[in-house]
Amino acid sequence: MENKYKFFQHKECEYFPCHKINNIENFNCLFCYCPLYFLKDCGGNCVANSGIKDCSNCLIPHGEKGYDYIVDKIMESNRKNTFCKE
């Protein structure tokens, strides 16, 4: 596999897989908790549940292209926001 740093499986995890999927061999555990949770518009399949963002139906972090999607979204968010001022 090219770019092996983009994929990790932890099959010994008591929750593996934490979502129901068709092909368990492609389930990516690298982003166990999605780093896009803080974004209002993350692009995922989330819903508001009593004022809390519920991402349990989203498979973006665990999909084959999840790494690239997440990194691109973080870069996009960083371009729009200035966190450090000179």
C-alpha positions as CSV (number, residue, x, y, z in Angstrom):
1,M,0.0,0.0,0.0
2,E,1.3,3.4,-1.0
3,N,1.3,6.1,1.8
4,K,1.0,3.6,4.6
5,Y,0.9,6.5,7.1
6,K,-2.7,7.1,5.9
7,F,-4.1,3.8,7.2
8,F,-4.1,2.0,10.5
9,Q,-6.2,-0.8,12.0
10,H,-6.5,-1.7,15.6
11,K,-8.3,-5.0,15.4
12,E,-7.7,-5.8,19.1
13,C,-9.8,-2.7,20.1
14,E,-12.9,-3.7,21.9
15,Y,-15.0,-1.5,19.6
16,F,-13.5,-2.6,16.3
17,P,-15.1,-1.8,14.0
18,C,-17.0,1.0,15.7
19,H,-19.3,1.3,12.7
20,K,-21.1,-1.3,10.6
21,I,-19.5,-1.5,7.2
22,N,-19.4,-4.0,4.3
23,N,-15.6,-4.4,3.9
24,I,-13.8,-4.6,7.3
25,E,-10.4,-4.8,5.6
26,N,-10.7,-1.2,4.5
27,F,-11.8,0.2,7.9
28,N,-9.4,2.8,8.9
29,C,-8.8,3.5,12.7
30,L,-6.3,6.3,12.2
31,F,-8.8,8.9,13.1
32,C,-10.6,7.1,15.9
33,Y,-12.0,10.5,16.9
34,C,-12.6,12.8,14.0
35,P,-10.4,15.9,14.1
36,L,-13.2,17.7,12.1
37,Y,-15.6,17.6,15.1
38,F,-14.9,21.2,15.9
39,L,-16.0,22.4,12.4
40,K,-19.6,23.4,12.0
41,D,-19.5,22.5,8.3
42,C,-17.3,19.3,8.4
43,G,-19.0,17.8,5.3
44,G,-19.9,14.7,7.1
45,N,-23.2,13.0,7.9
46,C,-23.8,14.6,11.4
47,V,-27.0,15.7,13.2
48,A,-27.6,17.8,16.2
49,N,-28.8,15.7,19.1
50,S,-29.9,17.8,22.2
51,G,-27.4,20.4,21.1
52,I,-24.5,18.0,20.7
53,K,-23.0,17.1,17.4
54,D,-23.7,13.4,16.7
55,C,-21.4,11.9,14.1
56,S,-22.2,8.3,14.7
57,N,-23.6,7.9,11.1
58,C,-20.5,9.4,9.5
59,L,-17.8,7.1,8.0
60,I,-15.5,9.8,6.5
61,P,-12.7,9.2,9.0
62,H,-12.8,5.5,8.5
63,G,-13.1,5.4,4.7
64,E,-10.4,4.8,2.1
65,K,-10.1,8.5,1.3
66,G,-10.8,9.8,4.8
67,Y,-7.2,10.8,5.5
68,D,-7.0,13.0,2.4
69,Y,-10.4,14.5,3.0
70,I,-9.7,15.4,6.6
71,V,-6.3,16.9,5.9
72,D,-7.8,19.0,3.0
73,K,-10.6,20.2,5.3
74,I,-8.1,21.2,8.0
75,M,-5.9,23.0,5.5
76,E,-9.0,24.8,4.2
77,S,-10.1,25.8,7.7
78,N,-6.6,27.1,8.5
79,R,-6.6,29.2,5.3
80,K,-9.9,30.9,6.3
81,N,-8.8,31.6,9.9
82,T,-5.9,33.4,11.3
83,F,-4.8,31.9,14.6
84,C,-1.6,33.7,15.1
85,K,-1.0,37.4,14.6
86,E,2.4,38.9,13.9
